């Protein structure tokens, strides 16, 4: 590997040793500068342009270990090869713990010069690889952040578009005279709003892969309650929802299920003119990462034949969403009203 343009700072208060090191490193292609002590070396490093440092242990004003401590406070400091004449391995260990990339032991015969050159070669290679790795990780983070920003913007626009569609459906319902058509359009509007709510949550979510079930379902139930109250059904909805992240695709199915079951309970659970309570709960199950969604009421319950009321479209939608959740719809026959349960893995 060519070392042309690579600048090494050798820090040693012995000018004779420094001269020997300079010649040895220059033969390897390095450009070498010399600092007589740690104070001068810090000044030179702060000025920039130093790619690696050879650092003696014993120096006046600032020892090698003290120098490493000061160097560690700088942003992206050059790698250091520690040079010590001591046979005490504790010095070398202390240097490595203080941030040195490697160390060599200085000897009288000068054999350490070749070792120092090889150690500096390795330290520079390691620093280069670290920079490349950091740059690659930074590029990945930036690309991920950019993709997430674009995805949030997409979710924001999709949410707005769905809200516009829901508003158009509401306007259409207001212009229709047939009661059955009005009811169907209102149900369609509720389904669209449930999906729009997912996209609104994803726009502000820290992780676009998941939706906070608690915040999403409470908001959805609040919207349903307000819409039904305006239609003359004064039932109350109670929620007991765990704060748990749910994958986006499952949250969509879950929101549609809640919309259908709550809407159905509002319409059919209690005789006309009677107010009642509808309860929505989501809790973890005891089996791994499963969740159990429950919508229940204390109303008149299902008829003896179990036939769906209305067109049956809502029941088909619930069954389809349950299938998306890799689950099935379970009716609790022992509950006095209607209790629907869907357990699914997350």
NUKOL-339138 format. One record per residue (C-alpha): residue in one letter; x, y, z. Coordinates in steps of 0.2 Angstrom, whole numbers, padded with zeros to 4 digits, always signed. Layout:
aXYZ...
***
This chain:
x+0000+0000+0000x+0007+0017-0005x+0009+0029+0010x+0012+0044-0001x+0004+0060+0007x+0001+0050+0024x+0008+0061+0038x+0014+0054+0055x+0018+0064+0070x+0031+0056+0081x+0031+0062+0099x+0047+0060+0109x+0058+0071+0120x+0074+0062+0113x+0079+0070+0097x+0091+0056+0093x+0077+0043+0094x+0065+0054+0085x+0078+0056+0070x+0080+0037+0069x+0061+0035+0069x+0059+0048+0056x+0071+0040+0044x+0063+0023+0046x+0046+0029+0043x+0051+0040+0028x+0058+0024+0020x+0041+0017+0021x+0034+0032+0012x+0027+0042+0026x+0029+0060+0029x+0035+0062+0047x+0034+0077+0059x+0042+0078+0076x+0035+0085+0093x+0046+0086+0108x+0032+0084+0121x+0013+0081+0123x+0008+0100+0124x+0016+0103+0107x+0009+0087+0100x-0009+0092+0105x-0006+0109+0096x-0001+0101+0080x-0015+0088+0080x-0028+0102+0083x-0020+0111+0067x-0025+0095+0057x-0017+0085+0044x-0010+0071+0055x-0015+0053+0050x-0006+0043+0064x+0004+0046+0080x+0019+0037+0087x+0019+0042+0105x+0033+0039+0118x+0028+0035+0136x+0040+0046+0146x+0040+0064+0142x+0040+0081+0151x+0025+0092+0154x+0013+0079+0148x+0016+0060+0149x+0010+0048+0136x-0005+0042+0145x-0010+0060+0150x-0008+0064+0131x-0020+0050+0126x-0033+0057+0139x-0032+0074+0131x-0032+0067+0113x-0048+0057+0117x-0058+0073+0120x-0055+0078+0101x-0067+0074+0088x-0061+0059+0077x-0043+0059+0083x-0029+0050+0073x-0024+0033+0079x-0010+0031+0091x+0004+0018+0092x+0011+0019+0110x+0030+0017+0112x+0037+0012+0129x+0054+0007+0135x+0047-0001+0150x+0046-0020+0151x+0031-0018+0163x+0016-0024+0153x+0004-0014+0164x+0010+0002+0155x+0005-0006+0138x-0012-0011+0145x-0015+0006+0152x-0011+0014+0135x-0023+0002+0126x-0037+0006+0138x-0034+0024+0136x-0037+0023+0117x-0020+0018+0109x-0022+0007+0093x-0006-0003+0097x+0010-0003+0106x+0028-0007+0103x+0043-0009+0116x+0058+0002+0113x+0074-0007+0113x+0092-0001+0113x+0097-0010+0097x+0083-0001+0087x+0074-0017+0082x+0058-0008+0087x+0059+0004+0072x+0053-0010+0060x+0039-0015+0073x+0034+0003+0074x+0032+0005+0056x+0022-0011+0054x+0011-0005+0069x+0008+0012+0061x+0003+0003+0045x-0010-0008+0054x-0016+0007+0064x-0019+0017+0048x-0028+0003+0040x-0039+0000+0055x-0043+0019+0055x-0047+0019+0037x-0058+0004+0038x-0067+0012+0053x-0070+0028+0043x-0077+0017+0028x-0088+0007+0040x-0095+0023+0049x-0098+0031+0032x-0107+0016+0026x-0118+0015+0042x-0121+0034+0040x-0127+0032+0022x-0138+0018+0027x-0146+0028+0042x-0148+0043+0030x-0156+0032+0017x-0167+0024+0030x-0172+0041+0037x-0176+0048+0020x-0187+0032+0016x-0196+0034+0032x-0199+0053+0029x-0206+0049+0011x-0217+0035+0019x-0224+0046+0032x-0228+0059+0018x-0236+0045+0008x-0246+0040+0023x-0251+0058+0027x-0257+0061+0009x-0266+0044+0009x-0274+0048+0025x-0280+0065+0018x-0287+0057+0002x-0296+0044+0012x-0303+0058+0023x-0309+0067+0008x-0317+0051+0001x-0326+0049+0018x-0332+0067+0017x-0339+0064-0001x-0348+0048+0005x-0356+0058+0019x-0361+0072+0007x-0369+0058-0004x-0378+0051+0011x-0386+0068+0015x-0392+0069-0003x-0400+0052-0004x-0418+0049+0002x-0419+0030+0003x-0416+0025+0022x-0407+0009+0017x-0395+0018+0005x-0392+0031+0018x-0387+0018+0031x-0376+0009+0019x-0367+0025+0014x-0364+0029+0032x-0357+0012+0036x-0345+0014+0021x-0340+0031+0027x-0336+0023+0044x-0325+0009+0036x-0315+0022+0026x-0313+0033+0041x-0306+0017+0051x-0292+0015+0037x-0289+0033+0036x-0285+0033+0055x-0271+0021+0052x-0263+0032+0040x-0264+0047+0051x-0256+0037+0065x-0242+0031+0054x-0238+0049+0049x-0233+0054+0067x-0227+0037+0072x-0208+0035+0076x-0209+0018+0068x-0220+0017+0052x-0220-0002+0054x-0231-0002+0069x-0246+0007+0076x-0250+0011+0094x-0266+0000+0097x-0271+0010+0112x-0271+0027+0104x-0278+0021+0087x-0292+0011+0094x-0297+0024+0107x-0298+0038+0094x-0307+0026+0082x-0320+0022+0095x-0322+0040+0100x-0326+0044+0082x-0339+0030+0081x-0347+0036+0097x-0349+0053+0091x-0356+0048+0074x-0368+0036+0082x-0374+0049+0095x-0378+0061+0081x-0389+0047+0073x-0399+0046+0089x-0392+0031+0097x-0385+0037+0114x-0376+0021+0119x-0359+0023+0128x-0343+0014+0123x-0331+0008+0136x-0313+0004+0131x-0299-0006+0140x-0285-0007+0128x-0267-0011+0132x-0253+0000+0125x-0245-0012+0113x-0238-0009+0096x-0247-0018+0082x-0240-0021+0064x-0248-0009+0052x-0257-0023+0041x-0264-0031+0057x-0270-0014+0064x-0280-0011+0048x-0289-0027+0049x-0291-0024+0068x-0299-0007+0065x-0311-0013+0052x-0317-0027+0064x-0320-0014+0078x-0329-0003+0066x-0341-0017+0060x-0344-0024+0077x-0347-0008+0086x-0358-0001+0072x-0368-0018+0073x-0370-0017+0092x-0376+0001+0090x-0389-0003+0078x-0395-0020+0084x-0390-0024+0102x-0403-0013+0112x-0421-0010+0108x-0425+0006+0100x-0426+0020+0113x-0415+0011+0126x-0398+0016+0130x-0384+0003+0133x-0366+0000+0135x-0354-0007+0122x-0336-0013+0128x-0321-0014+0117x-0305-0022+0125x-0288-0028+0118x-0276-0037+0129x-0261-0048+0128x-0264-0067+0129x-0254-0079+0139x-0248-0087+0124x-0232-0078+0118x-0235-0062+0108x-0254-0065+0105x-0268-0052+0107x-0286-0055+0110x-0299-0042+0104x-0316-0042+0112x-0332-0032+0107x-0347-0035+0118x-0363-0028+0124x-0377-0033+0136x-0391-0032+0124x-0404-0044+0116x-0390-0055+0109x-0391-0065+0093x-0407-0073+0087x-0409-0092+0089x-0404-0096+0071x-0389-0085+0073x-0393-0077+0056x-0385-0060+0053x-0396-0044+0054x-0397-0033+0039x-0388-0038+0023x-0374-0048+0032x-0361-0038+0023x-0353-0033+0040x-0352-0051+0045x-0343-0056+0029x-0331-0041+0032x-0327-0046+0050x-0324-0064+0044x-0312-0058+0030x-0303-0047+0042x-0301-0061+0055x-0294-0072+0041x-0281-0058+0038x-0277-0059+0056x-0274-0078+0054x-0289-0080+0066x-0307-0083+0067x-0323-0075+0075x-0328-0083+0091x-0345-0080+0099x-0346-0082+0118x-0363-0092+0120x-0363-0090+0139x-0363-0071+0138x-0380-0063+0141x-0379-0051+0127x-0367-0053+0112x-0348-0056+0115x-0337-0057+0100x-0318-0063+0102x-0304-0063+0090x-0287-0069+0095x-0272-0067+0084x-0253-0067+0084x-0243-0051+0082
***
